[in-house]
Amino acid sequence: MMAAVQFPAGLEIGQYRIESMLGEGGASTVWLAFDNRLSRRVAIKFLSGHLADAEARRRFQREAQMASSLNHPHIVSVHDIGEFEGRQYLVTEYVDGGTLKDWVKDKRRTPKEVAELLTGVADGLAAAHQAGILHRDIKPMNILVARNGYAKLADFGLAKLAENNTIDLAANLPEGPTRPGLILGTIAYMSPEQASGQPLDARSDIFSFGVVLYEMLSGKRPFGGRTDLEVLKTIVHGELPPLGAAVPPAYRNVVEKALEKSPAERYQSMREMVVDLRRAQRSPAPVEGGVTAKLPPAPPLNSRRTLYYAALLGVVLVTIGVLALWKIVLRPQRAPRVFEFHQADG
């Protein structure tokens, strides 16, 4: 088994100069580098040594091919692919912020801020689906947020062309590295059909995106458990805990529809979910400090009827009063009659 890749700062790999490590996972290590030819910073992902078998290489190459075919502002762009000392690497644009998890921890975010950020990512995922590509590993660690607040979907390493008759054999810990297993994905963010090892389509990504949206809105995941097996069982059979009152109804409706257990009852396309997310952001209910501003409660039905009739009676009485005033005070005065008396003749 080969050790994890380690490079000294300043190492030249083709046109790229290594600067520092950005992150490390079970499948790869990611390094910050400088592109000497184009004078820009890039991220270079090296396939981990212990996964450098034929199947891992094919998957790595497939990631590069699929990701490079996607041209969307909310999907991380792929620039190059190569091999160094027997390890394959993928060169992508460098996103100068952290992950979605870092973004939400930085300060308290309102539901509208969360929705605005993730709507762009959802639009990018919709574009991937339209190209026939499933991501299959939607999670906060795979959503990068630049310092200017722009989010991008990354890591298509588990993606594949949409098929209904193929199941890959690999799995991830809830927040850990890849390990051998029965299913492909990250357990805490799997759809019920993914957790059951069933064929997947775009609606599985929709469920996973719904889990991410739920977590960002509430601060916790919708499905949990003490062990991986318990988490899988909860995903497949457990009830969805309702989002709190701090989340406006429009956003709750989107999340609940995305997290339906049956794919047939979910959004049937990511594009539909994008439309509803944008509509929810136009909701008139103001949001302050993560809590929906409360409006004065509407009076009961009987009270509203009483107010209506009282107002109507008031209008009638005022009208009568005005008419009476006009007749008595403002009515034009008639000229006084003049009586002439004539003395009778004789």
C-alpha positions as CSV (number, residue, x, y, z in Angstrom):
1,M,0.0,0.0,0.0
2,M,1.4,3.4,-1.0
3,A,1.6,6.2,1.5
4,A,-0.4,9.4,1.1
5,V,1.2,11.8,-1.3
6,Q,3.4,14.5,0.2
7,F,5.0,17.3,-1.7
8,P,7.4,20.1,-0.6
9,A,6.5,23.7,-1.3
10,G,8.1,24.9,-4.5
11,L,8.0,21.5,-6.2
12,E,7.5,22.0,-10.0
13,I,5.0,19.6,-11.6
14,G,4.9,20.5,-15.3
15,Q,3.7,24.1,-15.4
16,Y,2.5,24.0,-11.8
17,R,4.4,25.0,-8.7
18,I,3.2,23.4,-5.4
19,E,2.5,25.9,-2.6
20,S,0.6,24.1,0.2
21,M,-1.9,21.3,1.0
22,L,-5.5,22.3,1.0
23,G,-7.1,19.1,2.2
24,E,-6.8,15.4,2.4
25,G,-9.4,12.6,2.1
26,G,-9.6,8.9,1.7
27,A,-9.6,9.1,-2.1
28,S,-7.3,12.1,-2.8
29,T,-5.2,15.0,-1.5
30,V,-5.7,18.5,-2.8
31,W,-2.9,21.0,-3.1
32,L,-2.8,24.7,-3.8
33,A,-0.5,25.5,-6.8
34,F,0.5,28.3,-9.1
35,D,0.1,27.9,-12.9
36,N,3.4,29.4,-14.2
37,R,2.1,29.4,-17.8
38,L,-1.2,31.3,-17.1
39,S,-0.1,33.1,-13.9
40,R,-3.0,32.0,-11.8
41,R,-3.6,29.9,-8.7
42,V,-5.1,26.4,-9.2
43,A,-6.1,23.4,-7.1
44,I,-4.5,20.1,-7.9
45,K,-6.1,16.9,-6.7
46,F,-3.9,13.8,-6.6
47,L,-5.3,10.3,-6.4
48,S,-4.3,8.6,-3.1
49,G,-1.7,5.9,-3.5
50,H,-3.7,3.1,-2.0
51,L,-6.5,3.7,-4.5
52,A,-4.3,3.8,-7.6
53,D,-5.7,0.5,-9.0
54,A,-7.2,0.2,-12.4
55,E,-10.8,0.9,-11.2
56,A,-9.8,4.0,-9.2
57,R,-7.9,5.3,-12.2
58,R,-10.9,4.8,-14.5
59,R,-13.1,6.6,-12.0
60,F,-10.6,9.5,-11.6
61,Q,-10.4,9.9,-15.4
62,R,-14.2,9.8,-15.7
63,E,-14.4,12.6,-13.1
64,A,-12.2,14.7,-15.3
65,Q,-14.1,14.0,-18.4
66,M,-17.5,14.6,-17.0
67,A,-16.5,17.7,-14.9
68,S,-14.7,19.2,-17.9
69,S,-17.8,18.8,-20.0
70,L,-19.9,20.9,-17.7
71,N,-19.8,24.6,-18.3
72,H,-21.7,26.4,-15.5
73,P,-20.7,29.3,-13.1
74,H,-21.7,27.2,-10.1
75,I,-19.6,24.1,-11.0
76,V,-15.9,24.0,-10.3
77,S,-14.1,24.2,-13.7
78,V,-11.6,21.5,-14.7
79,H,-8.4,22.8,-16.4
80,D,-6.1,19.8,-16.9
81,I,-5.3,16.2,-16.1
82,G,-2.0,14.4,-15.8
83,E,0.2,12.0,-14.0
84,F,3.2,12.5,-11.7
85,E,5.3,9.7,-10.2
86,G,2.6,7.1,-10.9
87,R,-0.2,9.2,-9.4
88,Q,-2.9,10.8,-11.5
89,Y,-3.8,14.4,-10.8
90,L,-6.7,16.7,-11.7
91,V,-6.2,20.5,-12.0
92,T,-9.2,22.7,-11.3
93,E,-10.0,26.3,-10.6
94,Y,-9.0,27.5,-7.1
95,V,-12.0,28.6,-5.0
96,D,-10.5,31.0,-2.4
97,G,-12.9,30.4,0.4
98,G,-13.8,27.3,2.4
99,T,-16.5,24.7,2.2
100,L,-20.3,25.3,2.8
101,K,-19.8,24.0,6.3
102,D,-17.1,26.7,6.9
103,W,-19.4,29.3,5.5
104,V,-22.4,28.5,7.7
105,K,-20.1,28.4,10.8
106,D,-18.5,31.8,10.0
107,K,-21.6,33.7,11.3
108,R,-25.3,33.2,11.7
109,R,-27.1,32.9,8.4
110,T,-30.7,33.7,7.7
111,P,-32.9,31.2,5.8
112,K,-32.9,33.6,2.8
113,E,-29.1,33.8,2.8
114,V,-28.9,30.0,2.8
115,A,-31.4,29.7,0.0
116,E,-29.8,32.4,-2.1
117,L,-26.4,30.7,-1.8
118,L,-27.7,27.2,-2.6
119,T,-30.0,28.2,-5.4
120,G,-27.0,28.7,-7.7
121,V,-25.6,25.3,-6.7
122,A,-29.0,23.7,-7.4
123,D,-29.0,25.4,-10.8
124,G,-25.5,23.9,-11.5
125,L,-26.7,20.5,-10.4
126,A,-29.8,20.9,-12.7
127,A,-27.4,21.6,-15.6
128,A,-25.4,18.4,-14.8
129,H,-28.6,16.4,-14.7
130,Q,-29.6,17.8,-18.1
131,A,-26.3,16.6,-19.4
132,G,-27.1,13.1,-18.1
133,I,-24.7,13.3,-15.2
134,L,-25.5,12.3,-11.6
135,H,-23.3,13.6,-8.8
136,R,-24.2,11.0,-6.1
137,D,-22.2,12.6,-3.3
138,I,-23.9,16.0,-2.6
139,K,-22.7,17.2,0.8
140,P,-21.4,20.4,2.5
141,M,-17.8,19.4,2.0
142,N,-18.3,19.2,-1.8
143,I,-19.8,22.7,-2.0
144,L,-17.1,25.4,-2.0
145,V,-17.8,29.0,-1.2
146,A,-15.5,31.8,-2.4
147,R,-14.8,34.8,-0.3
148,N,-17.2,36.9,-2.4
149,G,-20.0,34.6,-1.3
150,Y,-20.2,32.7,-4.6
151,A,-20.8,28.9,-4.2
152,K,-19.6,26.1,-6.6
153,L,-20.3,22.4,-6.7
154,A,-17.1,20.3,-6.7
155,D,-15.9,16.7,-6.7
156,F,-17.6,14.6,-9.3
157,G,-15.4,11.7,-8.3
158,L,-18.5,9.5,-7.6
159,A,-20.5,10.8,-10.5
160,K,-21.5,8.6,-13.4
161,L,-23.6,8.8,-16.5
162,A,-27.2,8.3,-15.4
163,E,-28.1,4.6,-15.7
164,N,-30.7,2.5,-14.0
165,N,-29.0,-0.9,-14.0
166,T,-25.6,-0.4,-12.5
167,I,-24.5,-0.2,-8.8
168,D,-21.0,0.7,-7.9
169,L,-19.3,-0.9,-4.9
170,A,-17.8,1.6,-2.5
171,A,-19.0,3.7,0.4
172,N,-18.1,6.7,2.6
173,L,-18.3,7.2,6.3
174,P,-20.8,9.9,7.4
175,E,-18.0,12.5,7.4
176,G,-15.0,10.5,6.7
177,P,-12.9,9.0,3.9
178,T,-13.9,6.4,1.4
179,R,-13.8,2.8,2.6
180,P,-14.8,-0.5,1.1
181,G,-18.6,-1.2,1.4
182,L,-21.8,-1.9,-0.3
183,I,-23.0,1.4,-1.6
184,L,-21.5,4.6,-3.1
185,G,-21.9,7.9,-1.4
186,T,-21.7,9.6,2.0
187,I,-24.1,7.8,4.4
188,A,-25.6,10.9,6.1
189,Y,-26.6,12.4,2.8
190,M,-27.8,9.4,0.9
191,S,-31.3,9.0,-0.5
192,P,-33.4,6.0,0.6
193,E,-32.8,4.3,-2.7
194,Q,-29.1,4.9,-2.5
195,A,-29.0,3.6,1.0
196,S,-30.8,0.5,-0.2
197,G,-28.4,-0.1,-3.0
198,Q,-31.1,0.4,-5.7
199,P,-30.6,2.0,-9.1
200,L,-30.4,5.8,-9.0
201,D,-31.6,8.7,-11.1
202,A,-31.6,12.5,-10.7
203,R,-34.2,12.3,-7.9
204,S,-31.5,10.7,-5.6
205,D,-29.3,13.9,-6.0
206,I,-32.5,15.9,-5.2
207,F,-32.9,14.1,-1.9
208,S,-29.2,14.6,-1.0
209,F,-29.5,18.3,-1.8
210,G,-32.6,18.4,0.4
211,V,-30.6,17.0,3.3
212,V,-27.9,19.7,2.8
213,L,-30.6,22.4,2.6
214,Y,-32.3,21.0,5.8
215,E,-29.0,21.0,7.7
216,M,-28.0,24.5,6.6
217,L,-31.5,25.9,7.6
218,S,-31.7,24.1,11.0
219,G,-28.1,23.5,12.0
220,K,-28.5,19.7,12.2
221,R,-29.0,16.8,9.9
222,P,-32.5,15.3,9.4
223,F,-31.4,11.7,9.8
224,G,-29.0,10.4,12.5
225,G,-28.1,7.4,14.5
226,R,-25.4,6.0,16.7
227,T,-24.0,3.7,14.0
228,D,-23.8,3.8,10.2
229,L,-26.5,1.1,10.1
230,E,-28.8,3.1,12.3
231,V,-28.4,6.1,10.1
232,L,-29.2,4.0,7.0
233,K,-32.3,2.7,8.6
234,T,-33.4,6.2,9.6
235,I,-33.0,7.4,6.1
236,V,-35.0,4.6,4.7
237,H,-37.8,4.3,7.3
238,G,-37.5,7.2,9.8
239,E,-39.8,10.2,9.9
240,L,-38.5,13.6,8.9
241,P,-38.3,15.9,11.9
242,P,-40.1,19.2,11.1
243,L,-38.1,22.3,10.7
244,G,-38.6,24.9,13.4
245,A,-40.8,28.0,13.2
246,A,-37.7,30.1,12.5
247,V,-37.7,28.7,8.9
248,P,-40.4,30.4,6.8
249,P,-43.1,28.0,5.4
250,A,-42.0,28.5,1.8
251,Y,-38.6,27.0,2.6
252,R,-40.1,24.2,4.7
253,N,-42.3,23.2,1.8
254,V,-39.3,23.0,-0.5
255,V,-37.3,20.8,1.9
256,E,-40.2,18.5,2.7
257,K,-40.9,17.8,-1.0
258,A,-37.2,17.2,-1.7
259,L,-37.0,14.7,1.2
260,E,-40.0,12.5,0.4
261,K,-39.1,8.9,0.9
262,S,-40.6,7.8,-2.4
263,P,-38.9,9.2,-5.5
264,A,-42.3,9.5,-7.2
265,E,-43.4,12.0,-4.6
266,R,-40.3,14.2,-4.7
267,Y,-39.4,16.9,-7.2
268,Q,-39.1,15.1,-10.5
269,S,-36.3,17.4,-11.7
270,M,-33.8,19.7,-10.1
271,R,-35.1,22.4,-12.3
272,E,-38.5,22.3,-10.5
273,M,-36.7,22.7,-7.2
274,V,-34.8,25.7,-8.4
275,V,-38.0,27.4,-9.5
276,D,-39.5,26.8,-6.0
277,L,-36.4,28.0,-4.3
278,R,-36.5,31.3,-6.2
279,R,-40.2,31.7,-5.6
280,A,-39.6,31.1,-1.8
281,Q,-37.0,33.9,-1.8
282,R,-39.7,36.3,-3.2
283,S,-41.9,35.5,-0.2
284,P,-43.2,38.8,1.4
285,A,-42.6,37.5,4.9
286,P,-39.5,39.5,6.3
287,V,-36.7,37.5,7.9
288,E,-34.5,39.0,10.6
289,G,-31.7,37.2,12.5
290,G,-32.7,33.8,11.3
291,V,-36.2,34.2,12.6
292,T,-39.3,35.0,10.6
293,A,-40.7,38.3,11.7
294,K,-44.1,37.8,13.3
295,L,-47.1,39.6,12.0
296,P,-50.0,40.6,14.2
297,P,-52.5,37.6,14.4
298,A,-55.6,38.0,12.3
299,P,-58.8,38.4,14.4
300,P,-61.2,35.5,14.7
301,L,-63.8,35.1,12.0
302,N,-66.7,36.3,14.3
303,S,-64.6,39.3,15.3
304,R,-64.0,40.2,11.7
305,R,-67.7,40.0,10.9
306,T,-68.5,42.3,13.9
307,L,-65.9,44.8,12.8
308,Y,-67.3,44.8,9.3
309,Y,-70.9,45.4,10.4
310,A,-69.9,48.1,12.8
311,A,-68.0,49.9,10.1
312,L,-70.9,49.6,7.7
313,L,-73.3,51.0,10.4
314,G,-70.9,53.8,11.0
315,V,-70.9,54.7,7.3
316,V,-74.7,54.7,7.2
317,L,-75.0,56.9,10.3
318,V,-72.5,59.4,9.0
319,T,-74.4,59.6,5.7
320,I,-77.7,60.2,7.5
321,G,-76.1,62.9,9.6
322,V,-74.7,64.7,6.6
323,L,-78.0,64.7,4.8
324,A,-79.8,66.0,7.9
325,L,-77.3,68.7,8.3
326,W,-77.7,69.8,4.7
327,K,-81.5,70.0,5.0
328,I,-81.4,71.9,8.2
329,V,-78.5,74.3,7.9
330,L,-77.3,74.4,4.4
331,R,-80.7,74.2,2.6
332,P,-81.4,77.4,0.5
333,Q,-83.8,79.8,2.3
334,R,-87.1,80.6,0.5
335,A,-88.0,84.3,0.1
336,P,-90.6,85.5,2.7
337,R,-94.2,85.8,1.5
338,V,-95.7,89.3,1.3
339,F,-99.3,89.6,2.2
340,E,-101.3,92.7,0.9
341,F,-104.5,93.7,2.6
342,H,-107.0,95.7,0.6
343,Q,-109.9,97.5,2.1
344,A,-113.2,96.4,0.6
345,D,-115.1,99.0,-1.3
346,G,-118.2,100.4,0.3
